[in-house]
Protein backbone atom coordinates (compact mmCIF):
# COMPACT_ATOMS: atom_id res chain seq x y z
CA UNK A 1 0.00 0.00 0.00
CA UNK A 2 2.85 2.38 0.80
CA UNK A 3 4.41 1.71 -2.62
CA UNK A 4 1.10 2.57 -4.32
CA UNK A 5 0.89 5.88 -2.45
CA UNK A 6 4.48 6.69 -3.44
CA UNK A 7 3.65 6.09 -7.10
CA UNK A 8 0.48 8.15 -6.75
CA UNK A 9 2.39 11.09 -5.24
CA UNK A 10 5.06 10.95 -7.94
CA UNK A 11 2.39 10.82 -10.65
CA UNK A 12 0.52 13.76 -9.13
CA UNK A 13 3.71 15.84 -8.88
CA UNK A 14 4.62 14.99 -12.46
CA UNK A 15 1.16 16.06 -13.60
CA UNK A 16 1.48 19.36 -11.72
CA UNK A 17 4.84 20.03 -13.34
CA UNK A 18 3.69 19.14 -16.86
CA UNK A 19 0.31 20.90 -16.69
CA UNK A 20 1.60 24.45 -17.45
CA UNK A 21 3.68 23.16 -20.35
CA UNK A 22 0.69 21.31 -21.77
CA UNK A 23 -1.55 24.36 -21.45
CA UNK A 24 1.09 26.56 -23.09
CA UNK A 25 1.47 24.11 -25.96
CA UNK A 26 -2.29 24.03 -26.52
CA UNK A 27 -2.39 27.86 -26.51
CA UNK A 28 0.47 28.07 -29.02
CA UNK A 29 -1.25 25.60 -31.34
CA UNK A 30 -4.48 27.61 -31.16
CA UNK A 31 -2.64 30.84 -32.02
CA UNK A 32 -0.81 29.14 -34.90
CA UNK A 33 -4.12 27.84 -36.25
CA UNK A 34 -5.66 31.33 -36.06
CA UNK A 35 -2.68 32.88 -37.86
CA UNK A 36 -2.79 30.19 -40.56
CA UNK A 37 -6.53 30.74 -41.09
CA UNK A 38 -6.02 34.51 -41.30
CA UNK A 39 -3.25 34.08 -43.87
CA UNK A 40 -5.47 31.83 -45.97
CA UNK A 41 -8.32 34.35 -45.86
CA UNK A 42 -5.92 37.12 -46.85
CA UNK A 43 -4.54 35.09 -49.75
CA UNK A 44 -7.99 34.33 -51.19
CA UNK A 45 -8.94 36.78 -53.92
CA UNK A 46 -11.90 38.97 -53.16
CA UNK A 47 -14.78 39.35 -55.60
CA UNK A 48 -13.42 42.61 -57.01
CA UNK A 49 -9.96 41.14 -57.50
CA UNK A 50 -11.17 37.93 -59.12
CA UNK A 51 -13.44 39.65 -61.65
CA UNK A 52 -11.63 42.13 -63.87
CA UNK A 53 -13.08 45.05 -65.80
CA UNK A 54 -13.24 43.03 -69.04
CA UNK A 55 -14.78 39.95 -67.50
CA UNK A 56 -17.38 38.08 -69.54
CA UNK A 57 -19.39 37.27 -66.44
CA UNK A 58 -22.50 39.43 -66.19
CA UNK A 59 -22.49 41.80 -63.28
CA UNK A 60 -25.64 41.58 -61.28
CA UNK A 61 -26.70 44.71 -59.47
CA UNK A 62 -29.59 44.53 -57.07
CA UNK A 63 -31.92 47.40 -56.26
CA UNK A 64 -30.01 48.27 -53.10
CA UNK A 65 -26.74 48.49 -55.05
CA UNK A 66 -28.02 50.42 -58.08
CA UNK A 67 -26.80 54.04 -57.96
CA UNK A 68 -29.85 55.31 -59.86
CA UNK A 69 -32.30 53.95 -57.30
CA UNK A 70 -30.50 55.20 -54.21
C-alpha positions in Angstrom: 0.0 0.0 0.0 2.8 2.4 0.8 4.4 1.7 -2.6 1.1 2.6 -4.3 0.9 5.9 -2.4 4.5 6.7 -3.4 3.6 6.1 -7.1 0.5 8.2 -6.7 2.4 11.1 -5.2 5.1 11.0 -7.9 2.4 10.8 -10.7 0.5 13.8 -9.1 3.7 15.8 -8.9 4.6 15.0 -12.5 1.2 16.1 -13.6 1.5 19.4 -11.7 4.8 20.0 -13.3 3.7 19.1 -16.9 0.3 20.9 -16.7 1.6 24.5 -17.4 3.7 23.2 -20.3 0.7 21.3 -21.8 -1.6 24.4 -21.5 1.1 26.6 -23.1 1.5 24.1 -26.0 -2.3 24.0 -26.5 -2.4 27.9 -26.5 0.5 28.1 -29.0 -1.2 25.6 -31.3 -4.5 27.6 -31.2 -2.6 30.8 -32.0 -0.8 29.1 -34.9 -4.1 27.8 -36.3 -5.7 31.3 -36.1 -2.7 32.9 -37.9 -2.8 30.2 -40.6 -6.5 30.7 -41.1 -6.0 34.5 -41.3 -3.2 34.1 -43.9 -5.5 31.8 -46.0 -8.3 34.4 -45.9 -5.9 37.1 -46.8 -4.5 35.1 -49.8 -8.0 34.3 -51.2 -8.9 36.8 -53.9 -11.9 39.0 -53.2 -14.8 39.4 -55.6 -13.4 42.6 -57.0 -10.0 41.1 -57.5 -11.2 37.9 -59.1 -13.4 39.7 -61.7 -11.6 42.1 -63.9 -13.1 45.1 -65.8 -13.2 43.0 -69.0 -14.8 39.9 -67.5 -17.4 38.1 -69.5 -19.4 37.3 -66.4 -22.5 39.4 -66.2 -22.5 41.8 -63.3 -25.6 41.6 -61.3 -26.7 44.7 -59.5 -29.6 44.5 -57.1 -31.9 47.4 -56.3 -30.0 48.3 -53.1 -26.7 48.5 -55.0 -28.0 50.4 -58.1 -26.8 54.0 -58.0 -29.9 55.3 -59.9 -32.3 53.9 -57.3 -30.5 55.2 -54.2 
